[in-house]
Amino acid sequence: MEQTEYFDTFENNLLTELLKLCTSHGVLSGTLLASEDIDERWKAYAPEYMADAVPQVNAYPAAAIAWAGYVGMAVANRWDNGWETFAEEPYTALHGKAGFDDMDEHIVETILGLALDSEEAQKIEQVMRSCAHTAMTFIRREDTEAQSTKAFYIFARTTRVLFRIGAAIELKRLGYKFEKVNLQES
């Protein structure tokens, strides 16, 4: 129980910080746009994502973290563009020609439909890089022994946060927003 609270606190603090960061970059408005459908997709993709990402942590930690944000963007885009068609799409469909290594470019170009050299694609890359570096700072502050169970769970929680941030960024890019609704009795 105590461990779960520790990881929950870590995840919530990271999410709050990344929401602030993304709001300062103008890609979010201080609120996490989300959908249960999208969050459920992470549960399906996470084991395969972790199998791809964990071996990359030592050599490419920012990519191992940031790519989860791109996965979130892809899932949010699929959710908006025909969820019935894509709800069961396998995780590997998000891979590029080089598999996990160029998944970010594949998602931006093929799924989001942006030219890699476009201003919007470059903004996304800048924000994802900033999020990954902020997350790496959070992880370092935990002073966790490398390759420990605790380190794995912190990494898993970090990638989930990045996934949710990526999904929120894409939902906002697609025009979604939270609106206060006043329901009046008739």
C-alpha positions in Angstrom: 0.0 0.0 0.0 2.8 2.4 1.0 4.6 1.6 -2.3 1.5 2.3 -4.3 1.0 5.7 -2.6 4.6 6.5 -3.4 4.3 5.7 -7.1 0.9 7.5 -7.3 2.5 10.6 -5.7 5.4 10.4 -8.1 3.0 10.1 -11.1 0.7 12.9 -10.0 3.6 15.3 -9.4 5.1 14.5 -12.8 1.8 14.9 -14.5 1.2 18.3 -12.8 4.7 19.5 -13.8 4.3 18.4 -17.4 0.8 20.0 -17.6 2.5 23.3 -16.6 5.3 22.8 -19.1 2.9 22.0 -22.0 0.7 24.9 -21.1 3.7 27.2 -21.1 4.5 25.9 -24.6 1.0 26.6 -25.7 0.1 23.0 -26.6 -2.2 22.5 -23.6 -4.4 24.9 -21.6 -3.7 23.7 -18.0 -6.1 20.7 -18.3 -5.5 17.1 -19.1 -7.8 16.2 -22.0 -8.5 12.5 -21.7 -10.8 9.7 -22.6 -11.3 6.3 -21.0 -11.0 4.7 -24.4 -7.6 6.3 -24.9 -6.3 5.4 -21.4 -7.5 1.8 -21.9 -5.4 1.6 -25.0 -2.2 2.3 -22.9 -3.1 -0.7 -20.8 -3.0 -2.8 -23.9 0.1 -1.3 -25.4 2.2 -0.8 -22.2 3.7 -4.3 -22.0 4.9 -4.2 -25.6 6.0 -0.6 -25.3 8.0 -1.4 -22.2 9.6 -4.4 -24.0 10.8 -1.9 -26.7 11.7 1.0 -24.4 13.5 -0.6 -21.4 16.5 -1.8 -23.5 16.8 1.8 -24.8 16.9 3.5 -21.4 20.7 3.5 -20.9 21.6 4.6 -24.4 18.6 6.8 -25.3 16.7 7.6 -22.1 14.9 10.7 -23.6 13.6 8.7 -26.6 12.5 5.7 -24.4 10.4 8.2 -22.4 9.3 10.6 -25.1 8.1 7.9 -27.6 5.3 7.1 -25.1 4.0 10.6 -25.8 4.0 10.0 -29.5 2.0 6.7 -28.9 -0.5 8.8 -26.9 -0.8 11.2 -29.9 -1.4 8.3 -32.3 -4.0 6.7 -30.1 -5.8 10.1 -29.7 -5.7 10.7 -33.4 -7.1 7.2 -34.1 -9.8 7.7 -31.4 -10.9 10.9 -33.3 -10.7 9.4 -36.8 -12.7 6.2 -36.6 -12.2 4.4 -33.3 -14.2 1.5 -34.6 -11.5 0.8 -37.2 -8.5 1.4 -34.9 -9.7 0.3 -31.5 -7.9 -3.0 -31.8 -5.0 -1.9 -33.9 -1.8 -3.7 -32.7 0.9 -1.7 -31.1 3.3 -2.6 -33.8 1.2 -0.7 -36.3 2.7 2.4 -34.7 6.3 1.4 -35.5 8.1 2.9 -38.4 10.3 1.2 -41.0 13.0 0.8 -38.3 10.6 -0.4 -35.7 10.7 1.4 -32.4 13.7 3.5 -33.4 11.7 5.8 -35.8 8.3 5.4 -34.3 8.2 9.1 -33.5 8.7 10.1 -37.2 6.3 7.5 -38.4 3.5 8.7 -36.1 4.0 12.3 -36.9 4.2 11.8 -40.7 1.9 8.9 -41.3 -0.7 9.0 -38.5 -0.8 12.7 -37.7 -0.3 13.7 -41.3 2.4 16.3 -40.7 5.5 16.9 -42.8 8.5 16.2 -40.6 10.0 19.6 -41.4 6.8 21.5 -40.7 6.6 24.0 -37.9 3.9 22.0 -36.1 6.0 18.8 -36.3 9.0 20.6 -35.0 7.0 22.1 -32.1 5.7 18.7 -31.2 9.3 17.4 -31.2 10.5 20.3 -29.0 7.7 19.8 -26.5 8.2 16.0 -26.3 11.9 16.5 -25.8 11.2 19.0 -23.0 8.7 16.7 -21.4 11.2 13.8 -21.5 14.0 15.9 -20.0 11.8 17.1 -17.2 10.7 13.5 -16.6 14.4 12.4 -16.5 15.0 15.1 -13.9 12.1 13.8 -11.8 13.5 10.2 -12.1 17.0 11.3 -11.1 15.6 13.0 -8.0 14.2 9.7 -6.8 17.8 8.4 -6.5 16.7 4.9 -7.3 19.1 2.0 -7.9 19.4 1.3 -11.6 17.7 -1.9 -12.8 15.8 -2.3 -9.6 12.1 -3.1 -9.3 11.5 0.5 -8.0 13.3 1.9 -11.0 11.1 -0.2 -13.4 7.9 1.0 -11.7 9.0 4.7 -11.8 9.8 4.3 -15.5 6.5 2.6 -16.1 4.6 5.4 -14.4 6.7 8.0 -16.3 5.8 6.5 -19.7 2.1 6.4 -18.7 2.3 10.1 -17.9 3.9 10.8 -21.2 1.3 8.7 -23.0 -1.5 10.7 -21.4 0.3 14.1 -22.1 0.7 13.1 -25.7 -2.9 12.1 -26.0 -4.0 15.4 -24.5 -1.8 17.4 -26.8 -3.3 15.6 -29.8 -6.9 16.1 -28.6 -6.2 19.8 -28.1 -4.6 19.9 -31.6 -7.8 18.3 -33.0 -9.9 21.0 -31.3 -11.2 19.3 -28.2 -11.5 21.3 -25.0 -13.2 21.2 -21.7 -16.3 23.4 -21.4 -18.3 24.0 -18.3 -21.9 22.8 -18.9 -24.7 24.2 -16.8 -27.6 21.8 -16.6 -30.8 23.3 -15.6 -33.9 21.4 -14.6 -36.8 21.8 -16.9 
